[in-house]
């Protein structure tokens, strides 16, 4: 299998497993977790990076903001659990559900069929309300560091912003310039820009 899912920090995994084992998991605001009678498990840990706005022509810059785990009840992905870094290590943040859960799972299956080996990560573009599966070409790289390389691939998750097709793989060199244009703030009214 050419898709490499990295091992999360032990403290990040422990934070999710502790949250799953607590009554809070079934009592959370995530209905999908309340509706499954059997045990829940954490699967597909993905480091979550946020794309920082950079000047036109500059190399993209990212920072690690956490790890996301798909939460399964049997064979079904029901929700996701996020952990974030804190002074004391990794802490559980929240459970969530919605279209990104199924879309992440679909993109992972899509990437497993690729010919080249990839390291799976998530890349968030908050200003565009966009999340992508980031396929990094160096499977041995530290999953918590680095920026998208031009030859890396991005698979936008659904829902994607208008004009960006969900689940259509794009080379970073092709998609990031299109996103950068959208990230430039518009001129203020009355300015001469």
C-alpha positions in Angstrom: 0.0 0.0 0.0 1.6 3.3 -1.0 -0.3 5.4 1.6 1.6 5.9 4.8 -0.5 6.9 7.9 2.0 8.2 10.5 2.1 7.1 14.2 0.7 9.9 16.3 2.5 11.0 19.5 1.6 8.5 22.2 0.1 11.3 24.4 -2.2 12.3 21.5 -3.5 8.7 21.1 -3.9 8.3 24.8 -5.9 11.6 25.0 -8.3 10.3 22.3 -8.6 6.8 23.9 -9.3 8.3 27.3 -12.0 10.6 25.8 -13.5 7.6 24.0 -13.6 5.6 27.2 -15.3 8.3 29.2 -19.1 8.8 29.5 -18.5 12.1 27.8 -18.0 10.4 24.4 -21.6 9.0 24.5 -22.9 12.2 26.0 -21.1 14.6 23.6 -23.0 16.8 21.2 -22.1 14.3 18.5 -25.3 12.2 17.9 -23.5 9.5 15.9 -21.5 8.5 19.0 -24.6 8.2 21.1 -26.4 6.0 18.6 -23.8 3.1 18.4 -24.3 0.4 21.1 -20.9 -1.2 20.7 -17.3 -0.1 21.4 -15.8 2.9 19.6 -12.2 2.9 18.3 -9.8 5.6 17.0 -8.4 5.0 13.5 -6.5 6.9 10.7 -4.6 9.4 12.8 -3.7 12.4 10.6 -1.6 15.4 11.6 -3.6 18.6 10.9 -1.6 21.6 9.5 -3.0 25.1 8.8 -1.9 27.0 5.7 -0.7 30.4 6.6 -1.3 33.3 4.2 2.0 34.1 2.4 2.9 36.9 0.0 2.4 36.1 -3.7 5.3 34.0 -5.0 6.5 32.9 -1.6 6.7 29.3 -0.6 3.7 28.0 1.3 4.0 28.0 5.1 2.1 25.7 7.5 2.0 24.9 11.2 0.8 21.9 13.0 -2.3 22.5 15.0 -3.3 19.0 16.1 -4.1 15.4 15.2 -7.4 14.1 13.9 -8.6 10.6 14.4 -11.5 8.9 12.6 -13.8 7.4 15.2 -15.3 4.0 14.2 -18.2 2.0 15.5 -17.5 -1.3 14.0 -16.7 -0.8 10.3 -18.3 2.6 10.1 -16.6 6.0 10.5 -19.0 7.9 12.7 -17.1 11.0 13.8 -13.7 12.5 14.3 -11.8 13.4 17.4 -9.3 16.2 17.5 -6.4 16.6 19.9 -4.3 19.8 20.2 -0.9 20.6 21.7 -0.8 22.1 25.1 1.9 23.0 27.7 1.3 19.6 29.3 1.5 17.7 26.1 -1.5 16.7 23.9 -5.0 17.2 25.1 -8.4 16.1 23.8 -10.2 19.0 22.1 -13.5 17.7 20.7 -15.6 15.2 18.8 -17.2 16.3 15.5 -19.2 14.8 12.8 -20.5 16.0 9.4 -19.5 15.7 5.8 -15.7 15.9 6.4 -15.7 12.6 8.2 -17.0 10.6 5.2 -15.1 12.8 2.8 -11.8 12.1 4.7 -12.5 8.4 4.5 -13.2 8.6 0.8 -10.1 10.6 0.1 -8.0 8.1 2.0 -9.4 5.2 -0.1 -8.7 7.3 -3.2 -5.1 7.8 -2.1 -4.6 4.2 -1.3 -5.0 3.5 -5.1 -2.2 5.8 -6.1 0.9 4.5 -7.8 3.3 6.6 -5.7 4.0 6.3 -2.0 2.5 9.2 0.1 2.4 10.3 3.7 -1.2 11.3 4.6 -1.8 14.6 6.4 -4.6 17.1 6.6 -4.2 20.7 5.4 -6.7 23.3 6.6 -7.2 26.6 4.8 -9.5 28.3 7.4 -10.0 31.6 5.4 -11.6 29.5 2.7 -13.4 27.1 5.0 -11.4 24.4 3.2 -9.9 21.1 4.3 -7.7 18.9 2.1 -6.0 15.5 2.3 -2.4 16.5 1.8 -0.3 13.7 0.3 3.3 14.4 1.1 5.9 12.8 -1.1 8.4 12.0 1.7 6.9 9.1 3.7 9.9 9.3 6.1 9.4 13.0 7.0 8.4 14.1 10.4 4.6 14.4 10.1 4.5 17.4 12.4 6.9 19.5 10.3 7.3 20.8 6.8 5.4 22.6 4.2 3.7 21.4 1.0 6.2 20.7 -1.7 5.3 21.6 -5.3 5.0 17.9 -6.3 2.9 16.9 -3.3 -0.8 16.3 -3.9 -3.9 17.9 -2.4 -7.3 16.3 -2.5 -10.0 18.8 -1.5 -12.6 17.4 0.9 -16.3 17.9 0.4 -17.7 20.5 0.8 -15.0 22.4 -1.1 -15.1 26.1 -1.9 -16.9 27.2 -5.1 -14.8 26.5 -8.1 -12.7 23.8 -6.5 -13.8 20.3 -7.2 -13.9 18.0 -4.2 -12.0 14.7 -4.5 -10.1 15.8 -7.6 -6.4 15.5 -6.8 -4.3 18.5 -7.6 -0.5 19.0 -7.5 0.4 21.6 -4.9 2.1 23.7 -7.6 -1.2 23.9 -9.4 -3.7 24.4 -6.6 -2.0 26.7 -4.1 -1.6 29.6 -6.6 -5.3 29.4 -7.2 -5.9 29.5 -3.4 -3.4 32.3 -2.9 -5.5 34.6 -5.1 -8.5 33.9 -3.0 -6.6 34.6 0.2 -5.6 38.1 -0.8 -7.9 40.5 1.0 -9.9 42.8 -1.2 -9.0 46.5 -1.3 -10.9 48.7 1.1 -13.8 50.7 -0.3 -12.6 54.1 -1.4 -8.9 53.0 -1.7 -6.9 53.5 -4.8 -5.6 49.9 -4.9 
